[in-house]
Amino acid sequence: MVFRKISVMAKIFDARDHAVVIIDNTPVLIVKHNGEFYAMDARCPHMGCGVLSDVEDGHIAVCPLHKAKFDVLTGDMVSQPIVMPERKCEFNKELQPPLKTYRVRVSPEGLLEIDI
């Protein structure tokens, strides 16, 4: 993998703890947690819908559609989607948990770089 510089300044995370960016048509969630940056695929694997843009407890991404939860530090699903109990939860075959995580660093210019 190669670190790619994105047009996001690290200092914007002084005012917010997360943001979603698009890299090669892929939504990526970036979170600043305990002073460190983390990034994860922001597409919920439940039916491939929803962008994980809500964050709880500093590092738990929540799907806005069915409330599945993922740990941004590991990509692991920590809570299943809320679906009708009589139906089996389906997942997009291309997006199986755990979700892909990416290393993040800050360039000397203060821009974020993601290993994607």
C-alpha positions in Angstrom: 0.0 0.0 0.0 1.0 3.6 -0.5 0.1 6.6 1.6 -2.0 9.0 -0.3 -2.3 12.7 0.7 -5.8 13.9 0.9 -7.1 17.5 1.0 -8.0 17.3 4.7 -6.1 19.3 7.2 -5.4 17.5 10.5 -6.4 20.7 12.4 -10.1 20.4 11.4 -10.2 17.6 13.9 -9.6 20.2 16.6 -13.3 21.1 16.2 -14.8 17.7 15.3 -13.8 14.1 15.9 -14.7 12.5 12.6 -15.3 13.1 8.9 -16.1 11.1 5.8 -14.0 11.6 2.7 -14.2 10.0 -0.8 -11.1 8.3 -2.1 -11.4 6.6 -5.5 -15.2 6.6 -5.2 -15.0 4.9 -1.8 -16.3 6.6 1.3 -13.7 6.5 4.1 -14.5 7.5 7.7 -11.7 9.2 9.5 -11.8 9.5 13.3 -9.5 11.2 15.7 -9.6 9.2 19.0 -7.3 9.8 21.9 -5.1 12.0 19.8 -4.6 9.3 17.1 -6.1 9.2 13.6 -7.9 6.1 12.3 -9.7 5.4 9.0 -12.1 2.7 7.9 -14.3 1.9 4.9 -17.5 3.9 5.5 -19.9 1.6 3.7 -22.1 -0.6 5.9 -21.9 -4.2 4.8 -25.6 -4.7 5.6 -27.0 -4.7 2.0 -24.1 -2.3 1.0 -26.1 0.7 1.9 -25.6 3.6 4.3 -22.5 5.6 4.9 -21.1 5.3 8.4 -21.1 8.9 9.4 -22.2 8.8 13.0 -19.7 8.1 15.7 -20.3 7.1 19.3 -17.8 6.8 22.2 -15.1 8.3 20.0 -14.5 5.2 17.8 -17.8 3.3 17.2 -19.3 4.1 13.8 -23.1 3.7 13.5 -25.0 2.9 10.3 -27.8 5.5 10.0 -30.2 3.0 8.4 -30.3 -0.1 10.7 -27.9 0.9 13.5 -25.2 -1.7 12.9 -22.1 -0.6 14.8 -18.4 -1.0 13.9 -15.2 -0.3 15.8 -13.1 2.1 13.7 -9.9 0.9 15.4 -10.4 -2.7 14.2 -13.2 -2.7 11.6 -15.1 -5.3 13.7 -18.8 -5.3 13.9 -19.8 -4.7 17.6 -23.5 -4.6 17.1 -25.7 -6.3 14.5 -28.1 -4.3 12.3 -31.6 -3.9 13.7 -33.9 -5.8 11.3 -37.2 -7.6 11.5 -36.7 -10.6 13.8 -38.3 -13.1 11.4 -35.8 -12.2 8.6 -32.2 -13.2 8.4 -29.8 -10.3 8.1 -28.2 -10.2 4.6 -24.8 -8.7 3.9 -23.3 -7.4 0.7 -20.9 -10.1 -0.5 -18.2 -7.5 -1.3 -18.4 -5.9 2.1 -18.1 -8.6 4.8 -17.2 -7.6 8.4 -14.6 -6.7 9.6 -14.5 -3.6 7.5 -11.2 -2.6 5.9 -9.2 -0.2 8.1 -6.4 2.1 6.9 -3.3 3.6 8.5 -3.3 7.4 8.8 -0.5 9.8 9.3 -0.1 13.6 9.2 2.2 15.1 6.6 4.8 17.8 7.5 2.3 20.3 5.8 -0.5 19.2 8.2 -2.5 17.2 5.6 -3.7 13.7 6.4 -2.3 10.8 4.4 -4.1 7.5 4.2 -2.5 4.1 3.4 -4.9 2.9 0.7 
